[in-house]
Amino acid sequence: MVTHIQLDGVPPGALVAVAMSGGVDSSVAAGLMVEAGYKVIGITLQLYDHGAMVNKKGACCAGQDIYDARTVADKLGIPHYVLDYENIFKQNVIDDFVDSYLQGETPIPCVRCNQRVKFRDLLTTSKELGAQALVTGHYVRRIVHNDRAEMHRADDHSRDQSYFLFTTTQDQLDYLHFPLGGMPKAETREHARRFGLIVADKPDSQDICFVPTGGYAAVVEKFRPGALDPGEIVNQEGQVLGIHQGIINYTVGQRKGLGVSAAEPLYVIKIDPATRQVIVGPKEALAKTKLLINEMNWLTDKADFIKGKDVIVKVRSTQPGLQAHVKVFKDTQAIIEFSTPEYGVSAGQACVLYEGDRVLGGGWISCEEVGE
């Protein structure tokens, strides 16, 4: 078992902040920092109504989790701060989530939370408190090469969270540290038991934290009344095949639960928010060979991609990497060309670039068509 983890460039005795969600991962990260001789402060974010979420299981940053984080901090003997980020979270994550669905996209709110809350505002707060580093319990590795911090996949690829951290900037990566990236989950839980933490056997969060039991449509309807207004389900020729109860109930690539019958299997191939139409067609209509990526964040030299470069990309967190040619297109955009067609790619999802285990950057998939 790995113990006494030291942070690159941060000497023992230095003050470090640990983002504590109340789960086992961030709790162990805090414990390891205390054990390594750092002065540790724990910071927990209250992201939505404390009272309403206190009994919700399987979420982070809710009432029970805030209590667990405080209990762990007391056990470790470190100061613990709870910061009210409800308004920031609502504006930067929840609003983006619901609006993205209304635009026919499939959003990833955990990425936006890392980008706009945890690794922006929380990082700033940590610096204001005098911390020399912000430590999190994410399963990803930070490796310094040629005096530059790089992001790499976790040693345990089944736990790797690098796909959700692609928006991390170089300046942020220079300040962030991830002590769990080199260990499997079982070892993390062993550390929790060794430290005597109450969260040692706490289940991992499963759902999006502000979406009870995965029912995202109800959440969208709550914040945007009318989101479940009905519309037409049509084929590629415009023929009406049925009526749906809200475009937010459909995602590109979906096959089951369409509510229409046909001689051949049908898939959602496009969602048109302007007309509230769900367009369906055969699987081959889903094939994509090129994608336009917006809001590109580079964790390598962007100039390497001016003329194009072959890399591995992931357009879903759970899929194996795909071979693709990536080329810079305009200021913050890139064009991805797959070696073989990819099916069911949805706007609003992320495309993350890899070279081996190293994260080179990533961006958001656009619904815009890409020409030659």
TORKOL-4160 file (C-alpha; in steps of 0.2 Angstrom, whole numbers, padded with zeros to 4 digits, m for minus):
372
<pt num="1" X="0000" Y="0000" Z="0000"/>
<pt num="2" X="0007" Y="0017" Z="m0005"/>
<pt num="3" X="0008" Y="0029" Z="0010"/>
<pt num="4" X="0016" Y="0046" Z="0013"/>
<pt num="5" X="0012" Y="0053" Z="m0003"/>
<pt num="6" X="0022" Y="0069" Z="m0007"/>
<pt num="7" X="0016" Y="0083" Z="m0019"/>
<pt num="8" X="0027" Y="0089" Z="m0032"/>
<pt num="9" X="0034" Y="0106" Z="m0028"/>
<pt num="10" X="0025" Y="0107" Z="m0012"/>
<pt num="11" X="0036" Y="0104" Z="0004"/>
<pt num="12" X="0029" Y="0095" Z="0019"/>
<pt num="13" X="0023" Y="0108" Z="0032"/>
<pt num="14" X="0015" Y="0119" Z="0018"/>
<pt num="15" X="m0003" Y="0123" Z="0019"/>
<pt num="16" X="m0014" Y="0114" Z="0007"/>
<pt num="17" X="m0033" Y="0114" Z="0004"/>
<pt num="18" X="m0043" Y="0098" Z="0001"/>
<pt num="19" X="m0060" Y="0098" Z="m0008"/>
<pt num="20" X="m0070" Y="0087" Z="0003"/>
<pt num="21" X="m0087" Y="0081" Z="m0005"/>
<pt num="22" X="m0091" Y="0069" Z="0010"/>
<pt num="23" X="m0086" Y="0054" Z="0000"/>
<pt num="24" X="m0073" Y="0041" Z="0003"/>
<pt num="25" X="m0061" Y="0047" Z="m0011"/>
<pt num="26" X="m0059" Y="0066" Z="m0005"/>
<pt num="27" X="m0059" Y="0060" Z="0013"/>
<pt num="28" X="m0044" Y="0049" Z="0010"/>
<pt num="29" X="m0035" Y="0062" Z="0000"/>
<pt num="30" X="m0037" Y="0073" Z="0015"/>
<pt num="31" X="m0030" Y="0059" Z="0027"/>
<pt num="32" X="m0015" Y="0056" Z="0016"/>
<pt num="33" X="m0011" Y="0075" Z="0016"/>
<pt num="34" X="m0011" Y="0075" Z="0035"/>
<pt num="35" X="m0001" Y="0059" Z="0036"/>
<pt num="36" X="0012" Y="0067" Z="0024"/>
<pt num="37" X="0015" Y="0081" Z="0036"/>
<pt num="38" X="0005" Y="0095" Z="0027"/>
<pt num="39" X="m0006" Y="0108" Z="0036"/>
<pt num="40" X="m0023" Y="0104" Z="0029"/>
<pt num="41" X="m0039" Y="0113" Z="0028"/>
<pt num="42" X="m0055" Y="0105" Z="0021"/>
<pt num="43" X="m0067" Y="0114" Z="0010"/>
<pt num="44" X="m0084" Y="0108" Z="0006"/>
<pt num="45" X="m0096" Y="0116" Z="m0006"/>
<pt num="46" X="m0115" Y="0118" Z="m0003"/>
<pt num="47" X="m0121" Y="0118" Z="m0020"/>
<pt num="48" X="m0140" Y="0117" Z="m0018"/>
<pt num="49" X="m0153" Y="0118" Z="m0005"/>
<pt num="50" X="m0147" Y="0109" Z="0011"/>
<pt num="51" X="m0163" Y="0105" Z="0018"/>
<pt num="52" X="m0171" Y="0098" Z="0002"/>
<pt num="53" X="m0157" Y="0087" Z="m0002"/>
<pt num="54" X="m0152" Y="0080" Z="0016"/>
<pt num="55" X="m0160" Y="0063" Z="0013"/>
<pt num="56" X="m0155" Y="0061" Z="m0005"/>
<pt num="57" X="m0143" Y="0046" Z="m0006"/>
<pt num="58" X="m0130" Y="0043" Z="m0019"/>
<pt num="59" X="m0127" Y="0062" Z="m0022"/>
<pt num="60" X="m0112" Y="0073" Z="m0017"/>
<pt num="61" X="m0113" Y="0091" Z="m0009"/>
<pt num="62" X="m0129" Y="0087" Z="m0001"/>
<pt num="63" X="m0134" Y="0088" Z="0018"/>
<pt num="64" X="m0128" Y="0071" Z="0023"/>
<pt num="65" X="m0112" Y="0073" Z="0013"/>
<pt num="66" X="m0108" Y="0090" Z="0021"/>
<pt num="67" X="m0111" Y="0081" Z="0038"/>
<pt num="68" X="m0099" Y="0067" Z="0033"/>
<pt num="69" X="m0086" Y="0079" Z="0027"/>
<pt num="70" X="m0086" Y="0088" Z="0044"/>
<pt num="71" X="m0085" Y="0072" Z="0054"/>
<pt num="72" X="m0070" Y="0066" Z="0044"/>
<pt num="73" X="m0062" Y="0083" Z="0046"/>
<pt num="74" X="m0065" Y="0082" Z="0065"/>
<pt num="75" X="m0057" Y="0064" Z="0065"/>
<pt num="76" X="m0042" Y="0070" Z="0055"/>
<pt num="77" X="m0040" Y="0086" Z="0067"/>
<pt num="78" X="m0041" Y="0098" Z="0053"/>
<pt num="79" X="m0051" Y="0114" Z="0051"/>
<pt num="80" X="m0066" Y="0113" Z="0039"/>
<pt num="81" X="m0076" Y="0126" Z="0030"/>
<pt num="82" X="m0092" Y="0125" Z="0021"/>
<pt num="83" X="m0095" Y="0138" Z="0007"/>
<pt num="84" X="m0112" Y="0142" Z="0000"/>
<pt num="85" X="m0110" Y="0141" Z="m0018"/>
<pt num="86" X="m0129" Y="0138" Z="m0022"/>
<pt num="87" X="m0131" Y="0154" Z="m0033"/>
<pt num="88" X="m0115" Y="0151" Z="m0043"/>
<pt num="89" X="m0119" Y="0132" Z="m0045"/>
<pt num="90" X="m0137" Y="0137" Z="m0051"/>
<pt num="91" X="m0131" Y="0150" Z="m0064"/>
<pt num="92" X="m0116" Y="0140" Z="m0070"/>
<pt num="93" X="m0121" Y="0122" Z="m0070"/>
<pt num="94" X="m0140" Y="0119" Z="m0068"/>
<pt num="95" X="m0145" Y="0133" Z="m0080"/>
<pt num="96" X="m0133" Y="0127" Z="m0093"/>
<pt num="97" X="m0139" Y="0109" Z="m0090"/>
<pt num="98" X="m0157" Y="0113" Z="m0093"/>
<pt num="99" X="m0154" Y="0125" Z="m0108"/>
<pt num="100" X="m0143" Y="0112" Z="m0116"/>
<pt num="101" X="m0157" Y="0099" Z="m0116"/>
<pt num="102" X="m0169" Y="0112" Z="m0123"/>
<pt num="103" X="m0157" Y="0115" Z="m0137"/>
<pt num="104" X="m0157" Y="0096" Z="m0141"/>
<pt num="105" X="m0140" Y="0093" Z="m0134"/>
<pt num="106" X="m0135" Y="0080" Z="m0121"/>
<pt num="107" X="m0125" Y="0089" Z="m0108"/>
<pt num="108" X="m0112" Y="0083" Z="m0095"/>
<pt num="109" X="m0115" Y="0094" Z="m0079"/>
<pt num="110" X="m0101" Y="0086" Z="m0070"/>
<pt num="111" X="m0088" Y="0094" Z="m0082"/>
<pt num="112" X="m0096" Y="0111" Z="m0081"/>
<pt num="113" X="m0096" Y="0110" Z="m0062"/>
<pt num="114" X="m0077" Y="0106" Z="m0062"/>
<pt num="115" X="m0074" Y="0120" Z="m0075"/>
<pt num="116" X="m0085" Y="0134" Z="m0068"/>
<pt num="117" X="m0086" Y="0130" Z="m0049"/>
<pt num="118" X="m0073" Y="0118" Z="m0042"/>
<pt num="119" X="m0058" Y="0122" Z="m0052"/>
<pt num="120" X="m0062" Y="0141" Z="m0054"/>
<pt num="121" X="m0070" Y="0148" Z="m0039"/>
<pt num="122" X="m0064" Y="0135" Z="m0026"/>
<pt num="123" X="m0047" Y="0136" Z="m0033"/>
<pt num="124" X="m0047" Y="0155" Z="m0031"/>
<pt num="125" X="m0054" Y="0153" Z="m0013"/>
<pt num="126" X="m0040" Y="0141" Z="m0009"/>
<pt num="127" X="m0027" Y="0153" Z="m0015"/>
<pt num="128" X="m0035" Y="0167" Z="m0005"/>
<pt num="129" X="m0033" Y="0156" Z="0011"/>
<pt num="130" X="m0015" Y="0155" Z="0008"/>
<pt num="131" X="m0014" Y="0136" Z="0002"/>
<pt num="132" X="0000" Y="0131" Z="m0009"/>
<pt num="133" X="m0010" Y="0118" Z="m0018"/>
<pt num="134" X="m0028" Y="0112" Z="m0020"/>
<pt num="135" X="m0030" Y="0093" Z="m0018"/>
<pt num="136" X="m0045" Y="0083" Z="m0024"/>
<pt num="137" X="m0050" Y="0065" Z="m0024"/>
<pt num="138" X="m0051" Y="0063" Z="m0043"/>
<pt num="139" X="m0044" Y="0047" Z="m0051"/>
<pt num="140" X="m0032" Y="0055" Z="m0063"/>
<pt num="141" X="m0013" Y="0058" Z="m0062"/>
<pt num="142" X="m0003" Y="0074" Z="m0063"/>
<pt num="143" X="0015" Y="0071" Z="m0069"/>
<pt num="144" X="0028" Y="0084" Z="m0071"/>
<pt num="145" X="0038" Y="0083" Z="m0087"/>
<pt num="146" X="0051" Y="0096" Z="m0093"/>
<pt num="147" X="0045" Y="0107" Z="m0079"/>
<pt num="148" X="0027" Y="0106" Z="m0085"/>
<pt num="149" X="0012" Y="0098" Z="m0076"/>
<pt num="150" X="0003" Y="0085" Z="m0087"/>
<pt num="151" X="m0013" Y="0077" Z="m0084"/>
<pt num="152" X="m0013" Y="0058" Z="m0087"/>
<pt num="153" X="m0026" Y="0044" Z="m0085"/>
<pt num="154" X="m0027" Y="0035" Z="m0068"/>
<pt num="155" X="m0017" Y="0019" Z="m0066"/>
<pt num="156" X="m0034" Y="0010" Z="m0064"/>
<pt num="157" X="m0042" Y="0014" Z="m0080"/>
<pt num="158" X="m0059" Y="0008" Z="m0074"/>
<pt num="159" X="m0059" Y="0022" Z="m0062"/>
<pt num="160" X="m0051" Y="0035" Z="m0073"/>
<pt num="161" X="m0060" Y="0052" Z="m0073"/>
<pt num="162" X="m0049" Y="0062" Z="m0085"/>
<pt num="163" X="m0063" Y="0063" Z="m0097"/>
<pt num="164" X="m0073" Y="0074" Z="m0085"/>
<pt num="165" X="m0057" Y="0085" Z="m0082"/>
<pt num="166" X="m0053" Y="0090" Z="m0099"/>
<pt num="167" X="m0057" Y="0108" Z="m0096"/>
<pt num="168" X="m0044" Y="0110" Z="m0083"/>
<pt num="169" X="m0032" Y="0124" Z="m0089"/>
<pt num="170" X="m0013" Y="0123" Z="m0088"/>
<pt num="171" X="m0013" Y="0136" Z="m0074"/>
<pt num="172" X="m0025" Y="0126" Z="m0064"/>
<pt num="173" X="m0016" Y="0110" Z="m0067"/>
<pt num="174" X="0000" Y="0118" Z="m0060"/>
<pt num="175" X="m0009" Y="0121" Z="m0044"/>
<pt num="176" X="m0020" Y="0105" Z="m0043"/>
<pt num="177" X="m0014" Y="0088" Z="m0036"/>
<pt num="178" X="m0023" Y="0071" Z="m0037"/>
<pt num="179" X="m0015" Y="0059" Z="m0024"/>
<pt num="180" X="m0027" Y="0045" Z="m0028"/>
<pt num="181" X="m0022" Y="0043" Z="m0047"/>
<pt num="182" X="m0010" Y="0029" Z="m0044"/>
<pt num="183" X="m0021" Y="0018" Z="m0033"/>
<pt num="184" X="m0036" Y="0006" Z="m0036"/>
<pt num="185" X="m0052" Y="0010" Z="m0027"/>
<pt num="186" X="m0050" Y="m0005" Z="m0015"/>
<pt num="187" X="m0034" Y="0003" Z="m0009"/>
<pt num="188" X="m0043" Y="0019" Z="m0006"/>
<pt num="189" X="m0055" Y="0011" Z="0005"/>
<pt num="190" X="m0041" Y="0002" Z="0014"/>
<pt num="191" X="m0034" Y="0019" Z="0018"/>
<pt num="192" X="m0051" Y="0025" Z="0024"/>
<pt num="193" X="m0052" Y="0010" Z="0036"/>
<pt num="194" X="m0034" Y="0013" Z="0042"/>
<pt num="195" X="m0038" Y="0031" Z="0046"/>
<pt num="196" X="m0054" Y="0026" Z="0055"/>
<pt num="197" X="m0065" Y="0036" Z="0044"/>
<pt num="198" X="m0084" Y="0033" Z="0044"/>
<pt num="199" X="m0085" Y="0034" Z="0025"/>
<pt num="200" X="m0074" Y="0019" Z="0022"/>
<pt num="201" X="m0089" Y="0009" Z="0015"/>
<pt num="202" X="m0099" Y="0023" Z="0009"/>
<pt num="203" X="m0106" Y="0019" Z="m0009"/>
<pt num="204" X="m0100" Y="0030" Z="m0023"/>
<pt num="205" X="m0111" Y="0044" Z="m0030"/>
<pt num="206" X="m0121" Y="0037" Z="m0045"/>
<pt num="207" X="m0133" Y="0050" Z="m0051"/>
<pt num="208" X="m0130" Y="0068" Z="m0056"/>
<pt num="209" X="m0130" Y="0077" Z="m0039"/>
<pt num="210" X="m0146" Y="0088" Z="m0042"/>
<pt num="211" X="m0156" Y="0075" Z="m0052"/>
<pt num="212" X="m0165" Y="0063" Z="m0040"/>
<pt num="213" X="m0165" Y="0045" Z="m0046"/>
<pt num="214" X="m0159" Y="0050" Z="m0064"/>
<pt num="215" X="m0176" Y="0059" Z="m0068"/>
<pt num="216" X="m0168" Y="0073" Z="m0077"/>
<pt num="217" X="m0184" Y="0078" Z="m0087"/>
<pt num="218" X="m0193" Y="0083" Z="m0071"/>
<pt num="219" X="m0178" Y="0094" Z="m0066"/>
<pt num="220" X="m0178" Y="0102" Z="m0083"/>
<pt num="221" X="m0197" Y="0105" Z="m0083"/>
<pt num="222" X="m0196" Y="0113" Z="m0065"/>
<pt num="223" X="m0183" Y="0126" Z="m0071"/>
<pt num="224" X="m0190" Y="0128" Z="m0088"/>
<pt num="225" X="m0209" Y="0126" Z="m0089"/>
<pt num="226" X="m0215" Y="0120" Z="m0106"/>
<pt num="227" X="m0200" Y="0109" Z="m0108"/>
<pt num="228" X="m0212" Y="0094" Z="m0110"/>
<pt num="229" X="m0223" Y="0102" Z="m0123"/>
<pt num="230" X="m0227" Y="0089" Z="m0136"/>
<pt num="231" X="m0221" Y="0088" Z="m0154"/>
<pt num="232" X="m0219" Y="0077" Z="m0169"/>
<pt num="233" X="m0208" Y="0062" Z="m0172"/>
<pt num="234" X="m0204" Y="0062" Z="m0191"/>
<pt num="235" X="m0193" Y="0052" Z="m0202"/>
<pt num="236" X="m0180" Y="0059" Z="m0214"/>
<pt num="237" X="m0193" Y="0063" Z="m0227"/>
<pt num="238" X="m0203" Y="0073" Z="m0215"/>
<pt num="239" X="m0217" Y="0060" Z="m0213"/>
<pt num="240" X="m0225" Y="0061" Z="m0196"/>
<pt num="241" X="m0224" Y="0044" Z="m0187"/>
<pt num="242" X="m0230" Y="0049" Z="m0170"/>
<pt num="243" X="m0231" Y="0062" Z="m0156"/>
<pt num="244" X="m0218" Y="0064" Z="m0142"/>
<pt num="245" X="m0220" Y="0072" Z="m0125"/>
<pt num="246" X="m0205" Y="0084" Z="m0125"/>
<pt num="247" X="m0189" Y="0083" Z="m0135"/>
<pt num="248" X="m0179" Y="0083" Z="m0118"/>
<pt num="249" X="m0184" Y="0064" Z="m0117"/>
<pt num="250" X="m0174" Y="0060" Z="m0132"/>
<pt num="251" X="m0155" Y="0059" Z="m0136"/>
<pt num="252" X="m0146" Y="0056" Z="m0152"/>
<pt num="253" X="m0143" Y="0038" Z="m0155"/>
<pt num="254" X="m0158" Y="0032" Z="m0144"/>
<pt num="255" X="m0167" Y="0017" Z="m0151"/>
<pt num="256" X="m0178" Y="0011" Z="m0137"/>
<pt num="257" X="m0194" Y="0020" Z="m0131"/>
<pt num="258" X="m0197" Y="0030" Z="m0146"/>
<pt num="259" X="m0216" Y="0027" Z="m0146"/>
<pt num="260" X="m0217" Y="0023" Z="m0165"/>
<pt num="261" X="m0216" Y="0007" Z="m0175"/>
<pt num="262" X="m0208" Y="0003" Z="m0191"/>
<pt num="263" X="m0202" Y="m0011" Z="m0202"/>
<pt num="264" X="m0184" Y="m0008" Z="m0198"/>
<pt num="265" X="m0176" Y="m0002" Z="m0182"/>
<pt num="266" X="m0176" Y="0017" Z="m0180"/>
<pt num="267" X="m0164" Y="0028" Z="m0170"/>
<pt num="268" X="m0165" Y="0046" Z="m0165"/>
<pt num="269" X="m0154" Y="0055" Z="m0178"/>
<pt num="270" X="m0157" Y="0073" Z="m0175"/>
<pt num="271" X="m0167" Y="0084" Z="m0163"/>
<pt num="272" X="m0174" Y="0101" Z="m0169"/>
<pt num="273" X="m0178" Y="0112" Z="m0155"/>
<pt num="274" X="m0185" Y="0126" Z="m0166"/>
<pt num="275" X="m0199" Y="0115" Z="m0172"/>
<pt num="276" X="m0199" Y="0103" Z="m0157"/>
<pt num="277" X="m0197" Y="0088" Z="m0170"/>
<pt num="278" X="m0188" Y="0072" Z="m0166"/>
<pt num="279" X="m0181" Y="0065" Z="m0182"/>
<pt num="280" X="m0178" Y="0046" Z="m0183"/>
<pt num="281" X="m0170" Y="0035" Z="m0196"/>
<pt num="282" X="m0159" Y="0020" Z="m0199"/>
<pt num="283" X="m0143" Y="0017" Z="m0190"/>
<pt num="284" X="m0133" Y="0021" Z="m0205"/>
<pt num="285" X="m0140" Y="0039" Z="m0204"/>
<pt num="286" X="m0131" Y="0041" Z="m0187"/>
<pt num="287" X="m0113" Y="0038" Z="m0195"/>
<pt num="288" X="m0101" Y="0053" Z="m0192"/>
<pt num="289" X="m0084" Y="0054" Z="m0200"/>
<pt num="290" X="m0081" Y="0073" Z="m0195"/>
<pt num="291" X="m0085" Y="0083" Z="m0180"/>
<pt num="292" X="m0083" Y="0101" Z="m0176"/>
<pt num="293" X="m0077" Y="0104" Z="m0158"/>
<pt num="294" X="m0080" Y="0121" Z="m0149"/>
<pt num="295" X="m0072" Y="0128" Z="m0133"/>
<pt num="296" X="m0056" Y="0119" Z="m0136"/>
<pt num="297" X="m0044" Y="0118" Z="m0121"/>
<pt num="298" X="m0026" Y="0113" Z="m0125"/>
<pt num="299" X="m0015" Y="0104" Z="m0112"/>
<pt num="300" X="m0001" Y="0103" Z="m0125"/>
<pt num="301" X="0006" Y="0114" Z="m0138"/>
<pt num="302" X="m0008" Y="0119" Z="m0150"/>
<pt num="303" X="0004" Y="0122" Z="m0164"/>
<pt num="304" X="0007" Y="0104" Z="m0165"/>
<pt num="305" X="m0011" Y="0103" Z="m0172"/>
<pt num="306" X="m0010" Y="0117" Z="m0185"/>
<pt num="307" X="m0007" Y="0105" Z="m0199"/>
<pt num="308" X="m0016" Y="0091" Z="m0191"/>
<pt num="309" X="m0011" Y="0076" Z="m0180"/>
<pt num="310" X="m0016" Y="0058" Z="m0177"/>
<pt num="311" X="m0022" Y="0055" Z="m0159"/>
<pt num="312" X="m0034" Y="0044" Z="m0149"/>
<pt num="313" X="m0050" Y="0053" Z="m0145"/>
<pt num="314" X="m0065" Y="0048" Z="m0133"/>
<pt num="315" X="m0083" Y="0055" Z="m0137"/>
<pt num="316" X="m0090" Y="0046" Z="m0122"/>
<pt num="317" X="m0083" Y="0043" Z="m0105"/>
<pt num="318" X="m0086" Y="0024" Z="m0105"/>
<pt num="319" X="m0080" Y="0020" Z="m0123"/>
<pt num="320" X="m0063" Y="0014" Z="m0129"/>
<pt num="321" X="m0052" Y="0027" Z="m0138"/>
<pt num="322" X="m0055" Y="0030" Z="m0156"/>
<pt num="323" X="m0041" Y="0034" Z="m0169"/>
<pt num="324" X="m0044" Y="0051" Z="m0176"/>
<pt num="325" X="m0035" Y="0065" Z="m0185"/>
<pt num="326" X="m0037" Y="0082" Z="m0176"/>
<pt num="327" X="m0034" Y="0099" Z="m0184"/>
<pt num="328" X="m0035" Y="0116" Z="m0177"/>
<pt num="329" X="m0050" Y="0126" Z="m0185"/>
<pt num="330" X="m0051" Y="0145" Z="m0180"/>
<pt num="331" X="m0047" Y="0151" Z="m0163"/>
<pt num="332" X="m0055" Y="0139" Z="m0151"/>
<pt num="333" X="m0061" Y="0126" Z="m0162"/>
<pt num="334" X="m0055" Y="0110" Z="m0170"/>
<pt num="335" X="m0060" Y="0097" Z="m0183"/>
<pt num="336" X="m0060" Y="0079" Z="m0178"/>
<pt num="337" X="m0060" Y="0066" Z="m0192"/>
<pt num="338" X="m0062" Y="0048" Z="m0187"/>
<pt num="339" X="m0053" Y="0034" Z="m0195"/>
<pt num="340" X="m0069" Y="0024" Z="m0196"/>
<pt num="341" X="m0087" Y="0031" Z="m0194"/>
<pt num="342" X="m0094" Y="0033" Z="m0177"/>
<pt num="343" X="m0112" Y="0031" Z="m0173"/>
<pt num="344" X="m0123" Y="0041" Z="m0161"/>
<pt num="345" X="m0112" Y="0056" Z="m0157"/>
<pt num="346" X="m0122" Y="0069" Z="m0148"/>
<pt num="347" X="m0120" Y="0088" Z="m0147"/>
<pt num="348" X="m0116" Y="0094" Z="m0130"/>
<pt num="349" X="m0105" Y="0079" Z="m0126"/>
<pt num="350" X="m0086" Y="0081" Z="m0124"/>
<pt num="351" X="m0072" Y="0075" Z="m0136"/>
<pt num="352" X="m0056" Y="0072" Z="m0126"/>
<pt num="353" X="m0039" Y="0070" Z="m0135"/>
<pt num="354" X="m0026" Y="0057" Z="m0128"/>
<pt num="355" X="m0008" Y="0052" Z="m0133"/>
<pt num="356" X="m0006" Y="0036" Z="m0123"/>
<pt num="357" X="m0012" Y="0040" Z="m0106"/>
<pt num="358" X="m0008" Y="0059" Z="m0107"/>
<pt num="359" X="m0023" Y="0071" Z="m0109"/>
<pt num="360" X="m0019" Y="0083" Z="m0123"/>
<pt num="361" X="m0035" Y="0093" Z="m0121"/>
<pt num="362" X="m0053" Y="0093" Z="m0127"/>
<pt num="363" X="m0069" Y="0102" Z="m0131"/>
<pt num="364" X="m0088" Y="0101" Z="m0134"/>
<pt num="365" X="m0096" Y="0093" Z="m0148"/>
<pt num="366" X="m0106" Y="0104" Z="m0160"/>
<pt num="367" X="m0121" Y="0100" Z="m0170"/>
<pt num="368" X="m0114" Y="0110" Z="m0184"/>
<pt num="369" X="m0110" Y="0100" Z="m0200"/>
<pt num="370" X="m0092" Y="0100" Z="m0205"/>
<pt num="371" X="m0087" Y="0102" Z="m0224"/>
<pt num="372" X="m0072" Y="0097" Z="m0233"/>
